[in-house]
């Protein structure tokens, strides 16, 4: 399975979106950040715009 999410502080850390949420991502989501902010291939500018 290809990775879908990337840790911006440590780019080698990725997650496919399946299974348990990784340790680096769980606290970020709990602190009101959106999961979409971590999608690989999205720029920060695209994530901040409302659909």
Order of alpha helices (4+ residues) and beta strands (2+ residues): beta-beta-alpha-alpha
